[in-house]
Amino acid sequence: MKQHLRFVRRVLFVTPFIAGSALATAPSQAATFAYSQGDFDFTNFSQKPLAIATDVNGNSLAIGKGGMVKALSQATATFVTGPTPPEASNFSLSQALGEGRDYLGQANTQATVIGNFVVDANTQWSVDFTTNLNLKTSIDNPPAENARAAGDISFALIDTTNNSILDFFDLTGNVETLGDNDFIAFQKSDNVSLNNPVTTSNFGGNQESATASIQGSVQRYFANETNVALVEVKRNRARVVVPEPSTTLALLSCCSLLGVVTKAKRKAMTLVRSLKEKNC
């Protein structure tokens, strides 16, 4: 293991992304707003990774017939392996704002960090983490207007020899105004410890919100030498629409979202395969 670590390059991977779109006509006073933001940090790795990767992507869509609509997607991801101790972080933001009538605005972002490790036999591997999720929606004129903010932040420690998930953490939230599908929740595996996680929510009415702030760590003992990948993925989505979308607008929205998710999954799998090939 120590011999392998001599070949770790001291590098900083930084991947930025920002995109926005806007379409405006004559606005009115009624307004909609959706905001989804998340951030994540890994610190205090028990060892340096052998290989690292970062990835960000997203899109924004704004369609208006009788109003003003704007959508913004922004994401960054970094993985530092030296000369300071290893650290990894990412940030993603999706925001949509509309005024008037007959419009659709949505933004989707995703940010990913990946580290590959070879853990010696009879060794405990560990890392600390901090994450935050912030969701907000607002409308002025129910029930004609609709705003939705959603986000999920998750990581998995994967045995790359057999592609099995050893440990995981998942934080998910959804806020929709008007709508009843509002929640924020998290789950984890046994080897993930959390330090006083805090979640808040304000559901109901024309302005809703949900937040989470969580700190924790992962500690896992390996009896045998094991090649593992730590994969963290963050997705944020924001959508405003007045009135409920027509068939054309709904189709464009669905196709746009499916395209982002499909592309993101393909990139994540490519990154994992690349990391595995480097350590063959």
Secondary structure in CASP SS format (residue, H / E / C, confidence):
PFRMAT SS
TARGET T0000
AUTHOR 0000-0000-0000
METHOD secondary structure of the structure
MODEL  1
M C 1.00
K H 1.00
Q H 1.00
H H 1.00
L H 1.00
R C 1.00
F C 1.00
V C 1.00
R C 1.00
R C 1.00
V C 1.00
L E 1.00
F E 1.00
V E 1.00
T E 1.00
P E 1.00
F E 1.00
I E 1.00
A E 1.00
G E 1.00
S E 1.00
A E 1.00
L E 1.00
A C 1.00
T C 1.00
A C 1.00
P C 1.00
S C 1.00
Q C 1.00
A C 1.00
A E 1.00
T E 1.00
F E 1.00
A E 1.00
Y E 1.00
S E 1.00
Q E 1.00
G E 1.00
D E 1.00
F E 1.00
D E 1.00
F E 1.00
T E 1.00
N C 1.00
F C 1.00
S C 1.00
Q C 1.00
K C 1.00
P C 1.00
L C 1.00
A E 1.00
I E 1.00
A E 1.00
T E 1.00
D E 1.00
V E 1.00
N E 1.00
G E 1.00
N E 1.00
S E 1.00
L E 1.00
A E 1.00
I E 1.00
G E 1.00
K E 1.00
G E 1.00
G E 1.00
M E 1.00
V E 1.00
K E 1.00
A E 1.00
L E 1.00
S E 1.00
Q E 1.00
A E 1.00
T E 1.00
A E 1.00
T E 1.00
F E 1.00
V E 1.00
T C 1.00
G C 1.00
P C 1.00
T C 1.00
P C 1.00
P C 1.00
E E 1.00
A E 1.00
S E 1.00
N E 1.00
F E 1.00
S E 1.00
L E 1.00
S E 1.00
Q E 1.00
A E 1.00
L E 1.00
G E 1.00
E E 1.00
G E 1.00
R E 1.00
D E 1.00
Y E 1.00
L E 1.00
G E 1.00
Q E 1.00
A E 1.00
N E 1.00
T E 1.00
Q E 1.00
A E 1.00
T E 1.00
V E 1.00
I E 1.00
G E 1.00
N E 1.00
F E 1.00
V E 1.00
V E 1.00
D C 1.00
A C 1.00
N C 1.00
T E 1.00
Q E 1.00
W E 1.00
S E 1.00
V E 1.00
D E 1.00
F E 1.00
T E 1.00
T E 1.00
N E 1.00
L E 1.00
N E 1.00
L E 1.00
K E 1.00
T E 1.00
S E 1.00
I E 1.00
D C 1.00
N C 1.00
P C 1.00
P C 1.00
A C 1.00
E C 1.00
N E 1.00
A E 1.00
R E 1.00
A E 1.00
A E 1.00
G E 1.00
D E 1.00
I E 1.00
S E 1.00
F E 1.00
A E 1.00
L E 1.00
I E 1.00
D E 1.00
T C 1.00
T C 1.00
N C 1.00
N C 1.00
S E 1.00
I E 1.00
L E 1.00
D E 1.00
F E 1.00
F E 1.00
D E 1.00
L E 1.00
T E 1.00
G E 1.00
N E 1.00
V E 1.00
E E 1.00
T E 1.00
L C 1.00
G C 1.00
D C 1.00
N C 1.00
D C 1.00
F E 1.00
I E 1.00
A E 1.00
F E 1.00
Q E 1.00
K E 1.00
S C 1.00
D C 1.00
N C 1.00
V E 1.00
S E 1.00
L E 1.00
N C 1.00
N C 1.00
P C 1.00
V E 1.00
T E 1.00
T E 1.00
S E 1.00
N E 1.00
F C 1.00
G C 1.00
G C 1.00
N C 1.00
Q E 1.00
E E 1.00
S E 1.00
A E 1.00
T E 1.00
A E 1.00
S E 1.00
I E 1.00
Q E 1.00
G E 1.00
S E 1.00
V E 1.00
Q E 1.00
R E 1.00
Y E 1.00
F E 1.00
A C 1.00
N C 1.00
E C 1.00
T E 1.00
N E 1.00
V E 1.00
A E 1.00
L E 1.00
V E 1.00
E E 1.00
V E 1.00
K E 1.00
R E 1.00
N E 1.00
R E 1.00
A E 1.00
R E 1.00
V E 1.00
V E 1.00
V E 1.00
P C 1.00
E C 1.00
P C 1.00
S C 1.00
T H 1.00
T H 1.00
L H 1.00
A H 1.00
L H 1.00
L H 1.00
S H 1.00
C H 1.00
C H 1.00
S H 1.00
L H 1.00
L H 1.00
G H 1.00
V H 1.00
V H 1.00
T H 1.00
K H 1.00
A H 1.00
K H 1.00
R H 1.00
K H 1.00
A H 1.00
M H 1.00
T H 1.00
L H 1.00
V H 1.00
R H 1.00
S H 1.00
L H 1.00
K H 1.00
E H 1.00
K H 1.00
N C 1.00
C C 1.00
END
